[in-house]
Amino acid sequence: MPISELLALVETGRTGRLLGTLTIAECCDGEANEDAVELHSKARLRETYDARILEALRDADEPLSPSEVCELVGGTTHDARTALQRLAAAKKITRTWKSRGHGYQLGA
């Protein structure tokens, strides 16, 4: 992939995770080695993030809010909230009320 194509992707904001795996050495001749660019599967990234959330909930003594989950596993509060809702819909976790809002815990 020519550098000019990469720059065009940057200008239009369509790089996604493409440039995160590209190094200067891989572009030194003006061409990116397409084999060197690691493609990230959104489903695989989602599974990994969900597993980290499940581990955090397993280790917790009480239900966790989305912001508490975010502090423990990283990402944004929006990422954590979306993942928690996805896990609750899959019945892997349950939503419960806390003193200030709601939290999530393992089990039914």
Stockholm file with secondary structure:
# STOCKHOLM 1.0

chainA/1-108         MPISELLALVETGRTGRLLGTLTIAECCDGEANEDAVELHSKARLRETYDARILEALRDADEPLSPSEVCELVGGTTHDARTALQRLAAAKKITRTWKSRGHGYQLGA
#=GR chainA/1-108 SS CBHHHHHHHHHHTCCTTTGGGCCSGGGTTSBCCTTTSCCCCHHHHHHHHHHHHHHHHHHCSSCBCHHHHHHHHCSCHHHHHHHHHHHHHTTSEEEEEETTEEEEEECC
#=GC SS_cons         CBHHHHHHHHHHTCCTTTGGGCCSGGGTTSBCCTTTSCCCCHHHHHHHHHHHHHHHHHHCSSCBCHHHHHHHHCSCHHHHHHHHHHHHHTTSEEEEEETTEEEEEECC
//
